[in-house]
Amino acid sequence: MQYSEAVDLSRMLDKCIRDQWSIDDLDWRVAPPSLPRDKEEAVVQYFIDMAGIELLAGKLFEVQHRTTTDPTLKKIFATFVADEKRHSAVATRLAAHYDVHKYRDYIESPSLTRFRPHFVELVERASPEIANAYITSGELILDVALLRSLDDYVADDMSHRAMHLVNRDESRHIAIDFHMTEHYATDAYLASRRGRTTLRELASGLRALVLMMWHAKPFLHDVFLAPMSRTDPSGRRIAEAFKRVQLIMRKPTVARLPFSRFMLAMQNTYNHPLLGKLFGPLLLRALGANDAAARVLFTPEELARSQRQTFDEMAEDALAAKLA
């Protein structure tokens, strides 16, 4: 799905409604493949965690649906909530489909369970531009990296058919994520927010951010990086996703925001030849990241190109990257 022009919200809403589908549209009678025990267990666990991630994404879109004042966006976010609930149900069904031998009982990764309430609280309490930054980052990692590499790893028609439909939905989500990133960085939006945040609200949002970032690193490792070391051993897809996050944060209007300035300063310090060696582990914990995410992943040419692009063109690039 390509978006070569600025997002037309009315047209996007039409797509959201038209492209709805049901879990029962898939033919679940297809026999699962015979997998080695270690791969079967890994695949089932990955889909269990995917179900939890999709529900988490749905919670985030619920907040955006509740807080937006644009009636068309409100309807779009309502369809996104429905999408994520359906994706979670599909992932749960896929886990059961590939759990042929019932080798063990499966539960979602504990780090995901611990991370969830802190992430939801951040989105509830932090300023919208901070919440959207994490929503956009999560969707890019999920869509560009995790889902594609997991589907390749399973290498089965049932997964391919389900992931095709899931990815079609996620493409719409990313287009709107970039649209909202642009919106929250405009002069008009910043002027509308000036003076509206109380010290109490600021302190509450900061507390939520610190708690979320503290739990982010183990969650990122257990649910994204460790599985992808197996499903994408080259690291190409996860690096591509992280690169997209780094580039959008460096768009001039985004880079001037207080949260962006903080994150960029932390990353620049981490990549400093001396300061990075001295404070590297502390910086990674503060960023809620690991070395793969904190290293500068783009070339000067890629940065220059992204600076010339519109946000919608950057979204189009991200969608093209997941299909490469």
Secondary structure, 3 states (H helix, E strand, C coil): CCCCCCCCHHHHHHHHHHCCCCHHHCCCCCCCCCCCHHHHHHHHHHHHHHHHHHHHHHHHHHHHHHHCCCHHHHHHHHHHHHHHHHHHHHHHHHHHHHCCCCCCCCCCCHHHHHHHHHHHHHHHHCCHHHHHHHHHHHHHHHHHHHHHHHHHHHCCHHHHHHHHHHHHHHHHHHHHHHHHHHHHCCHHHHHHHCCCCCHHHHHHHHHHHHHHHHHHHHHHHHHHHHHHHHHCCCCHHHHHHHHHHHHHHCCHHHHCCHHHHHHHHHHHHHCCCCHHHHHHHHHHHHHCCCHHHHCCCCCHHHHHHHHHCCHHHHHHHHHHHHHC
